[in-house]
Amino acid sequence: MLRLPFSFVSPPGARGRLSILIFHRVLPQSDPLQPDEPDAAEFETRMRWIKAWFNVLPLAQAVDMLYAGSIPPRALSITFDDGYADNEEIAAPILQRLGLSATFFITTGYLGGAECMFNDRVIEAVRACTAPVLDLQALGLGTHPMRTHEDRRRAIGALLKGIKHFEQPRRDATTDAIVAAAGAHATPRLMMQPEQVRSLRRMGMDVGGHTVTHPILTRLNPKAARDEIAAGKAQLEAIVGEPVTLFAYPNGVPQHDYAAEHVAMAREVGFGAAVSTAWGAAAMQSDRFQLPRFTPWDRSRLRYGARLFANLRRPEPALA
């Protein structure tokens, strides 16, 4: 039912558009503290919708076809950010079974280690908190009731918003303090092992760079930012034994999380294209190093499709 309207707003050739979906995790079961992350069953259902509506292409191939003016109608690529183990364990097998491909953007500094990204440490600290109130006034982060799942979701949202854009040493120290205040113990291992990255390639998936430690690039000096981009690329290439040509800016909001200088860095270190988190769909006129991405959050087939249709009609996003 939706193929015809999608073909109208995403035609073939020089007037074509490329939708790029962005995911982070696919959970084995739904998590009341992370309601926006699909579980395996939800993800498979949505990917079946996508397969029915779109021509799903590997991102590198889709980008080349877009700028050559030869992209097919209803073109779409699937991407994942950060490098969670469930990407290889749950998401990739579902995609492989459906005959679909995806690109996985990997933050290399967490591969193989026990440490998780700061956001996951906050989530797991709030999950583990047994006190009726999490008191973080000493950190300037207020107090947060812990009575219900909704309380805990609100606390997670407020804490992540409050510390996300701290410079990394301050963010790490504040995360440590939140974990201690919550009485949490070790965070579960959530990130991939290097062998899982190689497994993705064996399954026919692609991998891309996502820096070493997932910093907000605009908070770094130019040398540190370039080192993060270049070292992440080199480390990933050493793991997979081949060139890595695609890059995703951490957090990815143009002008806020990355700037024009970081776009230049991505090009200079040898990437062939890069993606942001600005909403929209790419066209031939889009900046090859600031491709937009978007994923609907709706759970019904009709609303999910309608949201994708609206995104294809969205004006070009403001860029760095």
N, C-alpha and C positions, 0 to 999 in steps of 0.2 A: 504493500500500500504506500510506503514511503519512498520507494526507489525513484519514482517519477519526480516528486518535488526535490529530492536530493540531486537528481540529474540536472534539474533546472538551475539550481544555485551552485552546482559543482560540475560544470560541463568538461568535456575533454579539451586538450590542446592549450593554446595560448591564453584562453580565458579561464583555465582550470583553477581549482582551489584544492588545497591540501589541508584536511583536518588532521590534527595531531593530538591524540589522547595522552594524558599524563596520569599515571598511578604511582603509588608508593609501595603499598603492601596489599597482599591478598591473604586473609587470615583463615586458619582452618575452621574456626567457628566465629560467629558474630561476637563482638566485644562491646558491652554497654559503655565502656569508657572511650571507645573509638568508633562511634557509629558511622562515620564517613568512610571507613575502610571496609571494602566488600569482603565477605567471606567467600569460600571457594564456590559454593553453589550460586551465589549472587553474581560473582565474576563470570562464571561459565554462561549463565543466562544472558548477561549483557554482551558477552562476546559472540554468542549466537545471533543476537540482534544485529551486531555490527557486521558479522559475516553476511547476513541476509541483505543488508542495505548498501554496503560499501565494497569497493575494491581495496583490500588491505595489502599494503606494500611495505617492504623494509624501508626504514626512514632514509637511508643513504640513497637507495634507488629512487625513491619518491622525490627527493630533493633534486637529484640530477634530471629527472623527467620533468619536474615542474619548470626548471629554468631552461630546459631545452624546448619547452612548449609542446611536449608530447605526453603529458600526464593523462591517464584515463579518467573517465567520469567517476564521480563519487570516490575520489582517492582519499585514503586514510592510512595513517601510521599510528602504531601503539608504542608508548614509551613508559618506562619506570625509572624513578629516581632513587638514588642513595645506596642501594646494594643490600637490601634485606634478604636473609636466607630464604624466606618464604617465596621470593621471586623465582628462585630455582626449584624449590621443593613443591610449590603449589601452582603458581601462575604459569610458568613455562610449560609444564606438562599439559595443562588445560589448553593452552594456545597450540601446542604441537598436535594434540589430538584433534583440534578443529582445523588444522592446516593453516594456522595463522602465525605471523612472526611479530617480534617486538624488539625494540632497542632498550637495553638496560644501562643507565648511566650510573657509574660506580664511584663512590667516594672511597679511595684506596686506603686511607689511613685506618679504617676500621676493619679491614679484611683480616680474618684469622685471629682477631683479638677478642678479649672478653669485654672490652669497653664498648658501650653503645653511644649513639648520638645523644646530645643533651636533651632533646625533646623526649626521647624514649626513657631516659633516666627520670625525668620529671613525671611522666605518665606512670611509670612503675612505682615511683616513690608515693604518689598519691594513691595508687591502688593498694599499696602495702600499709598505709597509715591506719592505725587502729584507734587513734585518739578521736574524740568527737569533733575537735576543731584543730586544724593545722595552723599554728601560730607562727607567722613569718614577719611579724612587725619589726623585728630586729634587722631584717634584710630590706625593709621598706616595701614589702610585698603584701602587707595586710594579714588578715585572718580569714580562714576558709572553713566553713562547716563541712563535715565528712559524713553526714547522716545517710545520704541517698546517692545513687548513681548520678543523678542530675547535679547534686552538690559537687561531686567529684569532677564531673565534666566541666562545670563552670570554673572550678579551681584550676584545672589543667589549662583551659583556654586563657584565663587571666594570667597565669604564671608564664606560659609560653609567650604570650604577647608582651609581658613585662620584661623578659630577659633576652628575647630573640636577637635584638640588635645591639646588645652589649658587645664591646670588644671581647675577643675570645677568652683572654685570661680571666676577665671579670665574669663572663658568662659561665665558664667552667667552675670558678670558685663559688659562684652563687648556686649553681646546680648541686655542687657538693654539699653546700649548706642546707639546701632544700631536702636532699636525701637524708642528711643527718637529722634534721628537724622532724621528718616524717617517721624516723625509726626504721627506715628501709634497710634491707640487706643487699646482697649482690643482685644486680639487674640481670635477667636472663640473657643468654647469648642470642642476639637477634640478627646479626649481620653475617654476610656470606664468608665462607672460606675461599681462598684462591682457587681451589679445585672446583668449586661451584661456578666460578666465573668461566673456567674452561668448559665445564659441563654445559653452560648456556650456549657456548659456541658449537659444541657437538650436537646440540639440539636444533641448530640452525638459527639461533638468535644472534643478534648483534650486541656489542657493548660499546659504550661511549664514556668519555671522561667527565668527571664531576668534582674535580679538585682532590686534594689529599684529606683535608679536615672539614670541608663544608663550611668555610667562613663566609661572612657577608663581605664581598670583595671591596665594597666601598669603604669599609672600616679598616682596610689594610693599606700600608704604604705601597707604592707601585712595585717595588722589588718583591715584596712578600706576596703580592697578588699574582705577579707573573710566575713566581716560583710555585705557588699552589697549582696554577693551571698547567704549567709545563711538567712538574714532577708527577702530578696525577696521571697525565698522559703517558709519561715514560714508564711509570710503575705498571700501569695497565697493559702497555705493549709488552713489557717483560713477562707478564703473566700469560697473555694469550699468544705471544710470539708472532704478532702481525701488527700492521699500522692501525691506529685508532683515529678515526677521522671525524667523529662527532662529539660535541661538547654541550653540556647543560650548565647554565649559570646557577650556583647555589641560591636557593630561595627564588631567584629569577625575575624579580619585579624590576623592569627598566627604570633607570634613573634613581632608584632607591637602593637596590641590592647590588647592582652593577651599573657601570657607566661606559661612555664611549671608549675610554682608555682600555677597558677590559675586553670590549669587542675587538679592538685592535690587537690586544695580546692573544686572544684565541686564534685570530687569523695568523699572527706572526709565528706562533709555536707550531703551526702545521695542521690545525683542524680545518676541515673543509666546509663545515656548517655548524651552527649552534642554535640552541633553543632556549626560549625564555619561559616565563609563566604568565605573560600577558595573554589575555583571552583573544580569540579570533582564529581565522584560518589563513594560511599562507597563500599568496598569489605570486605571479612572476615579478610584481613590483615590490614584494616584500624583501627586507634585508636578509640575505642568506645567513647572517650571523645573529639574527634576532627573530627567529621563527616563533610565531605564537603557538600556544597549546591550550587545550580546554577539555574538560571532562564533565558531562552532566552528573548530577547527584540524584536524579529522580529514580524511583524504583519501579514505576510502571513503564511498559514498552512505549506507549503513546507519548508520555511526557518526556521520556529519555530522547526519543526521536525528535520531538518538537524542539527540545533544547539544542540539539545538534544542528537542526535546521536554522534556528535563530542565530547560532554562533557563526554559521557560514555566511550569514547576511550582515554580520557585525562589521563596522568600519575598521580600517587599519588602526592598530593600537599605537599609542604614543611610545616612541622608542628612545633609547638612551642616546 
